[in-house]
Amino acid sequence: MKRNYQKELDLLIQHNEANNIVPTLLLHSCCAPCSSYVIEYLSNFFNITVLYFNPNIGEEKEYFKRRDEQKRLIGEMKTKHSVKFINGDYNPSDFYNAVKGLENEPERGKRCSVCFSVRLSYTAKVAEEKNFDYFATTLTLSPLKNAEVINTIGENIPCKSKYLATDFKKKEGYKRSIVLSHQYNLYRQNYCGCVFSKRQSEK
């Protein structure tokens, strides 16, 4: 039976609110547009720290442009609970080494799964080191990404912090992210970040 990740999240939020619990959450973000809805939504129930970690972005200029937009959004967005920022390491070689031999895989194929694993494993490591209650990723917002694949990867990473399974496409999260992107005049890229997805988008 297919899991309803949004229903699971709703039940967790209801439990925490009933017990006056505001957990800490380390939220991996791929970019400001995708994080916009997620931050607006989850900051009502969690103390969030956004982790920008994306070694898959091959072009340094692109990487820092997305990072700066993420920081700007956090600085401008008003939220119920605190939202902080952590800048992750930027070593594109980590990504290229991980996906070696998978360069010609199609989008949403094995290369993407490895990329998710690289980013979520790093997020889990930071979450455990800094004693976060939960860790999660904004990646499930994208209509082009399979939430089940991402959540399965996240839940199988050994970590003292608990992985928060999500599907942010629910509740029209993606549509809301577009509205927020226009509201904050965010830079919206038309490819995931790696050179392989860029080539495909250009085709």
SVG drawing of the C-alpha trace seen along z (x, -y; Angstrom):
<svg xmlns="http://www.w3.org/2000/svg" viewBox="-4 -41 41 43">
<polyline fill="none" stroke="black" stroke-width="0.4" points="0.0,0.0 1.3,-3.4 2.2,-5.6 0.6,-9.0 3.5,-11.1 1.4,-14.2 -1.0,-12.4 1.9,-11.1 3.3,-14.6 -0.1,-16.0 -0.4,-13.4 3.1,-14.3 2.3,-18.0 -1.0,-17.4 0.8,-15.4 3.5,-18.0 1.0,-20.8 -1.2,-18.9 1.9,-18.5 3.4,-22.0 6.5,-20.6 8.4,-22.6 11.1,-20.2 14.3,-21.3 14.6,-20.5 17.7,-20.6 16.2,-21.2 18.3,-20.5 17.5,-23.0 18.3,-22.7 17.3,-26.3 15.3,-29.3 12.2,-28.7 11.7,-25.1 12.4,-26.1 9.9,-29.0 6.8,-27.0 8.5,-24.5 9.8,-27.2 6.5,-29.1 4.7,-25.8 7.0,-24.1 8.2,-27.1 4.8,-27.1 5.6,-23.9 9.5,-23.5 12.5,-25.6 14.2,-25.3 17.9,-25.6 18.3,-25.5 21.3,-23.6 22.4,-24.6 24.4,-21.7 24.5,-21.0 27.8,-19.7 25.9,-18.6 25.8,-22.2 28.8,-22.2 29.2,-25.9 30.6,-27.9 28.8,-31.1 25.5,-29.2 26.1,-27.6 26.7,-30.9 23.9,-32.7 21.5,-30.0 23.1,-30.1 22.7,-33.9 19.1,-33.8 18.5,-31.2 20.0,-33.5 18.1,-36.5 14.8,-34.6 15.4,-33.6 16.3,-37.2 13.1,-38.6 10.5,-35.9 8.6,-36.4 8.0,-33.2 6.4,-32.1 9.4,-30.2 13.1,-30.9 14.8,-30.0 18.6,-29.9 21.1,-29.1 24.1,-26.8 26.3,-26.9 27.4,-23.3 30.8,-22.4 31.1,-22.9 33.2,-20.2 31.7,-19.2 34.2,-16.4 32.1,-14.6 29.2,-14.5 31.3,-13.5 33.0,-10.7 29.7,-9.4 28.0,-9.3 31.0,-8.1 29.7,-5.6 26.2,-7.1 26.8,-10.2 24.4,-9.0 21.6,-8.0 18.3,-9.8 16.8,-12.3 15.0,-10.6 17.3,-7.6 20.1,-6.0 22.3,-9.1 19.6,-11.2 19.1,-8.6 22.9,-8.7 22.8,-12.5 19.9,-12.4 21.9,-10.0 25.0,-12.2 23.0,-15.3 20.9,-13.5 23.8,-11.6 25.6,-14.9 22.5,-16.4 22.1,-13.5 25.7,-13.8 25.3,-17.5 21.9,-16.9 23.5,-14.2 26.6,-16.4 24.4,-19.3 21.7,-17.3 18.7,-18.2 15.5,-16.3 14.8,-15.8 16.3,-16.2 14.5,-16.6 14.8,-17.9 12.9,-20.3 13.5,-17.9 10.1,-16.3 8.5,-19.5 9.4,-19.1 6.9,-17.5 9.9,-16.0 11.1,-14.1 9.8,-10.9 9.0,-11.5 9.0,-7.7 12.5,-7.3 13.8,-10.3 12.1,-9.3 13.3,-5.7 16.8,-6.9 16.4,-9.3 14.9,-6.7 17.6,-4.2 20.5,-6.6 21.7,-5.7 21.3,-8.8 20.3,-9.7 18.2,-12.5 15.0,-11.2 14.3,-11.6 11.1,-13.5 9.4,-11.9 7.5,-14.4 5.8,-15.0 5.6,-18.8 3.7,-18.5 0.6,-17.9 -1.5,-20.8 -0.5,-22.4 2.9,-23.1 4.6,-23.5 2.0,-26.0 2.5,-28.0 6.2,-28.0 5.7,-29.7 3.5,-32.4 6.2,-33.0 9.0,-33.0 7.2,-35.9 6.4,-37.6 10.1,-37.6 11.4,-38.0 13.5,-34.8 15.9,-33.6 14.3,-30.4 16.6,-28.1 15.3,-25.8 17.4,-22.8 18.3,-20.8 21.9,-21.9 24.3,-19.3 25.8,-19.6 23.9,-16.5 20.5,-18.0 21.5,-21.2 22.4,-19.5 19.0,-17.8 17.2,-21.1 19.0,-22.7 18.0,-20.0"/>
</svg>
